[in-house]
Structure formats: C-alpha cells, structure tokens
Amino acid sequence: MRYRIVHTTRYVYDDDVTGSFGQFHLRPRDLPWQQLAAHEVSVGPSPDTLARHTDLYGNTKTVFHVTTPHRLLEITGTSVVDVAAPDVDPEAFATPWERARPASRADVEDAWRALDFTFASPRVAIPDAAREYADASFGAHRPVGECVLDLMHRVHADFTYAPGVTTVNTGVGELLVRRKGVCQDFSHVMIAALRSMGLAARYVSGYLATTPPPGKARLVGADATHAWVGCWLPGGDWLYADPTNDRLIDTSHATVAWGRDYGDVAPVRGVIFTDSKKSELDVSVDMAPADEGVPDPVPA
C-alpha cells in the first residue's frame, strides 16, 4: 500500500510567545518492509533553526527554534510511504522464550543491540505486578512468538480503550490497576511485561490507516498517531504486535520511530518563553491511499 500521511500540530496561545524550542519525530523510517517515497515538514512561523539528525536508534529527529513572536505555532509533516507486511522468520518465532533473552545469547551477533530494551526506562517501570501479569503467557519452553501473541491478546481483552483517563506520565503500576487507557498505555503495559521476563521490547510510534464504517465517507484528519510493540527475536528479527487492535502489524501500519518508551519518540515536544496563561493544542492526522487525487510527491 502507498499512503499519503499529513500530520498537523497546532498550538494556540493567548499571549505572544517570544521563543519556541522544539523537536519532532515525523519522518517515517526506511525499513525492509517500508520505503519512504517523499517527505517534507513546514513550521510556521518560519524557524530560525531547523536541523535534522539521526538519533541513537536510527530515527530521524528534527529540532527547531522560532524567535518570531507568535500566538499560533503550526507544524505539518507530509509523507508518502510504501508499506508491506513485515516477514518473520518461522525458526526465530519458534525459539523457546527462555532462549530469546538477549542477555543469554552471546552466540547471536546482534543480541547486544537489543539489551537496551530489556531494562526499565523513564516511562516503563517493571513492577512486580508486571511480572505477575506476564507469567500466564510464558509457559516453560513455549515458543517466544506464541508468548508474544498470547500476551497481546490478553492486554487487548483485559484493558479498556478509554481516552482521557491517563496522561503521558501515567505509570505501568497504575495502569495495571486501572486497566484503562489508550494505545500508548497498552503498549507500555505489554513492554513492561515482556521486559519482566528478560525479553527485549521496544515502543514503536507511527500511524494506523482506518477504514470508515460501511456507507460512510472517510473523515479527513480523523486518524491519529498510534503506538505498538516490537519484541526481539534471535537472529535480528523483531515481532511487531499491536495490543490495542489485537493483531500483528500489517500494511495499515506506517512506522515513524522507535525507542524505549513514548518519551524517546514523542511526535512533537518543546519549551516556550511567554507570559501566556492559556494554550490550546489541536492535532490532526490524515492517512489515506496515495491514489486519492494526491499531487506529485515532494523529495524525501
């Protein structure tokens, strides 16, 4: 599938902002199953600084600095991306989960790269409750792929999707009690459970193409950023599971960035200098097949 993705973030303030420093992850990754055909970002007011670099995990991060006084800051990323369903090595999928722990696989060349994703991170603690929750999915010598799928099914069944009841700072322990949240929360819980078993799990940020109900028109801008989980498999593969939707990722998932948790790959974040007492945030995402009257793509 080829998609055109437009992600717009608007901040509106009730007084002038004299300085705005920020960073964003909006450029989809090039991957074996995903190729970026085109990408551009606009920032208004025009920034004094706009610099792009590759971070520790291979994501494209852009930083900006706006000094023109403003009451509206608007950031729009436009991408054209080709997405296929990733392949998974059946042998790696069938590895007993105890043998899928990077710390125990000195015989696997890339295991050391996955170690960073086995530890607690700023937004993903590993409380005892996470291990207790994970235990039901990890029978002795069970194939790691089966364990990941079972855990994904359980998170989807046990947690209620409920926007507005959590924040980006809600911890895993609280989530395991509340059993409510959004895709970020579902992913953090699943990551904590996997890490509690010594497995490497990373947080993936991206987009999900949605399909309107039968007979209804697609609502432009009604999509949203999405999050899912990657679990390392010996040999270099990662198994990507979407617990919010109870399925492995497919041609409807476009990957932007990955890290230890949401904090590493937040779509947009920053700091402002202002006397403003009130601000409003509006985020609009549109992910549509690129053949829907789309103009020629911009250079990637």
C-alpha positions as CSV (number, residue, x, y, z in Angstrom):
1,M,0.0,0.0,0.0
2,R,1.1,3.5,-0.8
3,Y,-0.1,6.2,1.7
4,R,0.0,9.9,1.9
5,I,0.2,11.0,5.5
6,V,-0.4,14.5,6.7
7,H,0.2,15.2,10.4
8,T,-0.5,18.7,11.7
9,T,0.0,20.0,15.2
10,R,-1.2,23.4,16.2
11,Y,-0.5,25.3,19.4
12,V,-2.6,28.4,20.1
13,Y,-1.7,30.9,22.9
14,D,-3.5,33.8,24.5
15,D,-0.3,36.0,24.5
16,D,2.8,36.3,22.4
17,V,5.4,33.5,22.5
18,T,8.8,35.1,22.0
19,G,10.8,31.9,21.8
20,S,9.8,28.3,20.9
21,F,12.3,25.4,21.1
22,G,11.1,22.0,20.0
23,Q,11.8,18.7,18.4
24,F,9.7,16.2,16.4
25,H,9.7,12.7,15.0
26,L,7.6,12.9,11.9
27,R,9.7,11.3,9.2
28,P,8.7,7.6,8.6
29,R,11.6,5.2,8.7
30,D,13.0,3.3,5.7
31,L,12.7,-0.4,6.6
32,P,12.8,-3.7,4.7
33,W,9.0,-3.7,4.5
34,Q,8.6,0.1,4.3
35,Q,10.1,2.7,1.9
36,L,9.7,6.4,2.2
37,A,9.0,8.0,-1.2
38,A,8.6,11.6,-0.1
39,H,8.7,13.8,3.0
40,E,8.6,17.4,3.9
41,V,7.9,19.4,7.1
42,S,6.7,23.0,7.4
43,V,6.9,25.1,10.6
44,G,5.1,28.4,11.0
45,P,6.2,31.0,11.8
46,S,9.4,30.2,9.9
47,P,12.0,28.9,12.3
48,D,15.5,30.5,12.7
49,T,16.9,27.0,13.1
50,L,15.6,23.7,11.5
51,A,18.1,20.8,11.8
52,R,17.6,17.1,11.2
53,H,19.8,14.3,12.5
54,T,19.7,10.6,13.2
55,D,19.4,9.5,16.8
56,L,20.7,6.6,18.8
57,Y,18.0,4.2,17.5
58,G,18.2,5.3,13.9
59,N,15.2,7.6,14.0
60,T,15.1,10.9,12.2
61,K,14.8,13.7,14.8
62,T,14.3,17.3,13.8
63,V,14.9,20.3,16.1
64,F,13.7,23.8,15.6
65,H,13.9,27.3,17.1
66,V,11.3,30.0,16.4
67,T,12.1,33.6,17.7
68,T,9.4,35.5,15.8
69,P,6.7,36.5,18.3
70,H,3.6,34.4,17.6
71,R,0.3,33.2,19.1
72,L,0.0,30.3,16.7
73,L,2.6,27.6,16.1
74,E,1.8,25.1,13.4
75,I,3.9,22.1,12.4
76,T,2.9,19.9,9.5
77,G,4.6,16.8,8.3
78,T,3.6,15.4,4.9
79,S,4.9,11.9,3.8
80,V,4.3,9.4,1.0
81,V,5.2,5.9,2.1
82,D,5.0,2.4,0.7
83,V,4.1,-0.2,3.3
84,A,4.1,-4.0,3.2
85,A,3.6,-6.5,6.0
86,P,6.9,-7.5,7.6
87,D,8.1,-11.1,7.3
88,V,9.0,-13.1,10.4
89,D,11.5,-16.0,10.4
90,P,9.5,-19.1,11.5
91,E,12.5,-20.5,13.2
92,A,13.0,-17.4,15.3
93,F,9.3,-17.3,16.1
94,A,9.5,-20.8,17.4
95,T,12.5,-20.2,19.7
96,P,11.7,-21.1,23.3
97,W,11.2,-17.8,25.0
98,E,13.9,-18.6,27.6
99,R,16.4,-18.6,24.6
100,A,15.1,-15.3,23.3
101,R,16.6,-13.3,26.1
102,P,19.4,-11.1,24.7
103,A,21.4,-11.4,27.9
104,S,21.7,-15.1,27.4
105,R,22.5,-15.1,23.7
106,A,26.2,-14.2,23.4
107,D,26.2,-16.6,20.4
108,V,23.9,-14.2,18.4
109,E,25.8,-11.4,16.8
110,D,23.2,-8.6,17.3
111,A,22.0,-9.5,20.8
112,W,23.9,-6.7,22.4
113,R,22.0,-4.2,20.4
114,A,18.8,-5.4,21.9
115,L,20.0,-5.3,25.5
116,D,19.0,-1.6,25.9
117,F,15.4,-2.6,25.5
118,T,15.4,-5.2,28.4
119,F,15.7,-2.6,31.2
120,A,13.2,-0.3,32.9
121,S,13.0,3.1,31.2
122,P,11.7,6.6,32.3
123,R,8.1,5.8,31.4
124,V,8.2,2.0,31.7
125,A,9.0,0.8,35.2
126,I,8.9,-3.0,35.7
127,P,7.0,-3.5,39.0
128,D,6.4,-7.0,40.4
129,A,2.8,-6.7,39.1
130,A,4.2,-6.7,35.6
131,R,5.9,-10.0,36.1
132,E,2.8,-11.4,37.7
133,Y,0.7,-10.3,34.8
134,A,3.2,-11.8,32.2
135,D,3.5,-15.2,33.9
136,A,0.3,-16.5,32.5
137,S,1.6,-16.2,28.9
138,F,5.0,-17.8,29.5
139,G,4.8,-21.5,30.0
140,A,8.1,-23.4,30.1
141,H,9.8,-23.6,26.7
142,R,6.8,-22.1,24.9
143,P,7.8,-20.6,21.6
144,V,8.5,-16.9,22.0
145,G,6.2,-15.9,19.2
146,E,3.3,-17.7,20.8
147,C,4.1,-16.0,24.1
148,V,4.0,-12.5,22.5
149,L,0.7,-13.2,20.7
150,D,-0.9,-14.6,23.9
151,L,0.3,-11.6,25.9
152,M,-1.0,-9.3,23.1
153,H,-4.5,-11.0,23.2
154,R,-4.6,-10.7,27.0
155,V,-3.7,-7.0,27.1
156,H,-6.4,-6.3,24.4
157,A,-9.0,-8.3,26.4
158,D,-8.1,-7.1,29.9
159,F,-7.7,-3.3,29.2
160,T,-10.5,-0.9,28.0
161,Y,-9.7,1.7,25.4
162,A,-10.6,4.9,27.2
163,P,-9.2,8.3,26.0
164,G,-8.8,11.0,28.7
165,V,-8.3,8.8,31.7
166,T,-4.5,8.7,31.6
167,T,-1.6,11.1,30.7
168,V,1.8,10.6,29.2
169,N,3.1,10.3,32.8
170,T,0.7,7.5,34.0
171,G,2.9,4.7,35.2
172,V,2.7,1.0,34.5
173,G,1.8,0.1,38.1
174,E,-1.2,2.4,37.9
175,L,-2.2,1.1,34.5
176,L,-2.3,-2.5,35.8
177,V,-4.7,-1.4,38.4
178,R,-6.9,0.9,36.3
179,R,-7.0,-1.4,33.2
180,K,-7.9,1.6,31.1
181,G,-6.0,3.8,28.7
182,V,-5.0,4.5,25.1
183,C,-2.6,2.8,22.6
184,Q,0.4,4.3,24.4
185,D,-0.7,2.8,27.7
186,F,-1.5,-0.6,26.1
187,S,2.0,-0.6,24.6
188,H,3.7,0.4,27.9
189,V,2.0,-2.4,29.8
190,M,3.0,-5.0,27.2
191,I,6.5,-3.7,27.1
192,A,6.9,-3.9,30.9
193,A,5.5,-7.5,30.9
194,L,8.0,-8.6,28.2
195,R,10.9,-6.9,29.9
196,S,10.0,-8.5,33.2
197,M,10.7,-11.9,31.5
198,G,14.1,-10.7,30.3
199,L,13.0,-10.1,26.7
200,A,13.8,-7.0,24.7
201,A,10.8,-4.9,23.9
202,R,10.6,-1.5,22.2
203,Y,8.0,1.2,21.8
204,V,7.0,2.0,18.2
205,S,5.4,5.2,17.2
206,G,3.6,5.6,13.9
207,Y,0.3,5.8,12.1
208,L,-2.7,3.4,11.5
209,A,-4.9,3.7,8.5
210,T,-8.5,3.4,9.5
211,T,-11.5,2.3,7.4
212,P,-14.8,4.2,7.7
213,P,-18.0,2.2,8.6
214,P,-19.9,0.8,5.6
215,G,-21.7,3.5,3.7
216,K,-19.8,6.3,5.5
217,A,-17.3,8.7,3.9
218,R,-13.7,8.7,5.2
219,L,-13.3,11.7,7.5
220,V,-10.2,13.7,6.5
221,G,-8.0,14.4,9.5
222,A,-9.8,11.9,11.8
223,D,-6.9,9.5,12.1
224,A,-4.4,9.7,14.9
225,T,-0.9,8.8,15.8
226,H,-0.6,5.2,17.0
227,A,1.7,3.0,19.0
228,W,2.6,-0.7,19.2
229,V,5.3,-3.0,20.5
230,G,8.3,-4.8,19.0
231,C,9.8,-7.9,20.6
232,W,13.3,-9.0,19.7
233,L,13.7,-12.5,18.2
234,P,17.2,-14.2,18.0
235,G,18.8,-13.6,14.6
236,G,17.8,-10.0,14.1
237,D,14.0,-10.1,13.5
238,W,11.6,-8.2,15.7
239,L,8.0,-9.3,16.1
240,Y,5.6,-6.3,16.0
241,A,2.4,-6.6,17.9
242,D,-0.5,-4.1,18.2
243,P,-2.2,-4.8,21.5
244,T,-4.8,-2.0,21.0
245,N,-6.1,-3.8,17.9
246,D,-5.1,-7.3,18.8
247,R,-3.1,-8.1,15.7
248,L,0.4,-8.1,14.3
249,I,1.2,-5.0,12.3
250,D,0.4,-5.2,8.6
251,T,0.0,-2.9,5.6
252,S,-2.1,-0.5,7.6
253,H,0.7,0.4,10.0
254,A,3.3,3.0,9.0
255,T,6.3,3.1,11.3
256,V,7.9,6.5,12.2
257,A,10.2,5.9,15.1
258,W,11.1,3.5,18.0
259,G,12.7,3.8,21.4
260,R,12.5,2.6,25.0
261,D,9.1,4.3,25.6
262,Y,6.9,7.2,24.5
263,G,9.4,9.7,25.8
264,D,12.0,8.8,23.3
265,V,9.8,9.2,20.3
266,A,7.1,11.8,21.1
267,P,5.8,13.2,17.8
268,V,6.2,16.8,18.9
269,R,7.5,18.3,22.1
270,G,9.2,21.6,23.2
271,V,9.6,24.5,25.5
272,I,8.3,28.1,25.1
273,F,9.0,31.5,26.5
274,T,5.8,33.5,27.1
275,D,3.5,35.2,29.6
276,S,0.6,33.2,28.2
277,K,-1.6,31.7,30.8
278,K,-3.6,29.6,28.4
279,S,-2.8,27.4,25.4
280,E,-4.8,25.0,23.2
281,L,-3.4,22.0,21.3
282,D,-5.0,20.5,18.2
283,V,-3.6,17.5,16.4
284,S,-4.9,16.3,13.0
285,V,-3.7,13.2,11.2
286,D,-4.8,12.1,7.8
287,M,-3.6,8.8,6.4
288,A,-5.1,7.9,3.0
289,P,-4.2,5.8,0.0
290,A,-1.9,7.9,-2.2
291,D,-4.0,7.5,-5.3
292,E,-6.8,9.7,-3.9
293,G,-6.0,12.7,-6.0
294,V,-2.6,13.3,-4.5
295,P,-0.2,15.7,-6.2
296,D,3.3,14.6,-7.2
297,P,5.3,13.7,-4.0
298,V,7.9,16.0,-2.7
299,P,11.6,14.8,-2.4
300,A,12.3,12.6,0.6
